[in-house]
Amino acid sequence: MKKLLKGNSAVAYGVKLARAEVIAAYPITPQTSIIEDLAAFVAKGELQATFVKVESEHSALAACIGAASAGARVFTATSAQGLALMHELIHWAAGARLPIVLADVNRAMAPGWSIWTDQNDTLSQRDTGWMQLYCASSQEVVDSVVQAYKVAEKVLLPVMIVLDAFFLSHTHEVVDVPEQTLVDRFLPPLDLPLRLDVERPGAFGNLVFPDRYMEFRYKIELAHREALEVWREVDREWGELVGRSYGLLEAYRLEDAETVLLTAGTPASTGKVAVDQLRQEGIPAGLVRLRLFRPFPAAELERLLSGLRRVVVLDRNCSYGHHGIFHQEVKSALYELPERRRPQVLGVVAGLGGRDITVADLAAILRQAHRGELAAPVTWWNVLQPEEEAVALAVAK
Amino acid sequence: MSTNATLYDPKNLHLPDQELLRSGHLACPGCGAALGMRLALKALGPKTIVVIPACCWAVINGPYPFHALGVPVLQVAFETAAVSAAGIRAALHMKGRDDVAVLAWAGDGGTFDIGFQSLSGAVERNEDIIYVCYDNEAYMNTGIQRSSATPFGAWTTTTPEPDTKPEPKKNIVEILAEHRIPYAATASIAFPEDFVRKLQKARSIRGAKFIHLWISCPAGHKSEERLSVKIARLAVETGVFPLYEVEHGTRYTINHEPSFLDVTHYLELQGRFRHLTPEQIEFIRQSIRWEWQRLRAKVAMGESLPEPPVPPASHPRPS
């Protein structure tokens, strides 16, 4: 059924279609309308679930961990400070191998307070063992939430579905919401092999000595490796069912491309328009959108980018003291290519704290890169130097 | 104490036979937490799921792949015992397993301090869980550091002499009772029948139940292992730790009238109190008297109040 949905509502519809049984969440802008929609679904009886209205995000994930350990399909959502508060339990959920799905609406970290988008909140959770998937449209959001449960429950790892604040979370788009019967065929009820069960009284999370701890962690790594293929399969199966699939990476106009923009989230949609513009100018530009970030589709990325002249990685995030985080990741993956096939990798940090990334910005970045004018290794785009900022501040006063 | 001779005779104890604490657990000799768990599972039986945050019991249950209990256990993060239990309850409810009890079993640090927020949240929502705080009055698992459950004047490694703890113990039961939960109570390992009865009563009530269990800790209290039950009994009989229960934050019942032995009988068996001056002991004596006056006033208040109003059926309280 076609509906006009903002990204946040698309999350809620995805969760409803997946028949989540326990939801635990705490309000935070810009995520809040996800859980408002879910509270309404539960109150109206449209979703048979228990909604635990906890007193913090830390408790939201703790309740999800408890419920998932008892075999329920669970959901939570958060942003920025909320995700940071969850951090201890983000590690816990992955270590406990629980198929939890969490939607994070990318929001910049304080201080100063910002409710607007950037990716440092989710990327700070990179090394926790969670899978991470970055969406670029409301349609992709609803489809990805359902896919996420299927993958999570197959490989027993939690998934973070990531959407940009406002550009996606609060922008209305026409979305095809799949029929419940189709989704039910795709996603059977959860039957967790090991769970809290008084008929089979096991212990979960006990003390583990050094002679065994590493094996548990190795199995997380193995599950991530397996998950790459599972994502492909699940995405393919979803495509056969509803006619939409996304791949792990999205390639746009890579034929004969020399300069390629690589990014994640909604800047990729903007980037496509910029690429079209550059092609009209006769510049062979292309784009790659990173959809799945963990596990990292390194082999696929190498295949796509092998032999290209240069890749510009646009990061709406930064690992201070080094590069943007996607930039580091792409660079490290491409190092595996033989030198003659290895593109130059440039980084651009842009759009932190929700600053606009426009078509004009991306076209200018690609143009500069194509002419060899973009500084290596990293350019902070559209940012005032400290002395310029001091002048701007004095004028404002 | 002679008036209580029959109460203290183990041959006169009437307790369920079932044993769900198995041999091979890792508790120290004389550990009150092990005895407490043994009694708790006698009371609650095999249809129980136990939630254990960071605390001594996170070790006592045994390292992977061992498991000392005959019931399922979920170990959780330090500050999450109550809300993790609530999550399990939500899952069980969705699966039609309201017959299974969910027991959160946390130490004083995980209850009075770091777990307090999630505990307050869970009981405010009146989650259908039984929460037992087994209280040895300090962070014993990390090597005896003060918590807000540590009593006035006690030595710990972070309240060394002469800087022993200046503040009194936080009154956790009163705080929980003020959430107006259906059931809050104190209990002692030296009064096993009382503890078992309270757990069974808790199990019969829908909603949030809280039991504050006083336990001995030879390693942390600097006491003899063989005296663990005696010291727990003296905590009650000197009036240091009253046994009582509170229903809906209002109805107070004192479960055992102590003989009010002088508190020195209790203090002198524990090295953590060895340094106390006569003035400090006199303050403890006066505090016990004052706390009992306060407790009896609460009993009288509960008796003088009418039944609280009942919300309309369209908004039923979960209890």
Interface residues (C-beta under 8 A of the other chain):
Chain A: E21 V22 A24 Q48 A49 T50 V52 K53 V54 E55 S56 H58 S59 A62 A63 C64 I65 G66 A67 A68 S69 A70 G71 A72 V74 E88 L89 W92 L196 D197 V198 R200 P201 G202 A203 F204 G205 N206 L207 V208 F209 R212
Chain B: P46 K47 T48 I49 V51 A58 V59 N61 G62 P63 Y64 P65 F66 H67 L69 G70 V71 P72 V73 L74 Q75 V76 A77 E79 T80 V83 S84 A85 A86 G87 I88 R89 A90 A91 L92 H93 M94 K95 V100 Q117 S118 S120 G121 A122 E124 R125 E127
